[in-house]
Amino acid sequence: MTTTTRPILALFPLVYSQEPYTTLTRGGTVLQSAQIVSLPAQQMTNQQRKEMSFQVISNKVSITEIANQHGVSRQFVHRQKKLSVAAVNQAFEETSPDNDRVLFYLPVTKAWIAQLI
């Protein structure tokens, strides 16, 4: 069993791992196993995403700087910004009063009518 260090192209072209990979030999067949590279965006908690979204919406720091700071792509930051802005818009969306809208249905029985009278 030999261990060497080489960059391994993971799921996306810009994500590399400098971790060693192992070459195994079984009956003359060479097998290689590489360590799986987890992406920083997948490891972010909801709290971290929320804080990143606040940074993006405030426009105090550029999207590129935020992406570099968190180790994620600019596209990911743009998606988080879009989700955040949509959530804020939905939360503060003006609703028109619907006076004719049915709020609930009330089952009426003979006993209920007798109690009402």
Sequence and secondary structure as in RCSB ss.txt:
>XXXX:A:sequence
MTTTTRPILALFPLVYSQEPYTTLTRGGTVLQSAQIVSLPAQQMTNQQRKEMSFQVISNKVSITEIANQHGVSRQ
FVHRQKKLSVAAVNQAFEETSPDNDRVLFYLPVTKAWIAQLI
>XXXX:A:secstr
 EEEE  EE SSTT EE SEEEEEEETTEEEEE      HHHH  HHHHHHHHHHHHHTSS HHHHHHHHT  HH
HHHHHHHHHHHHHHHHT      TTS        HHHHHHH 
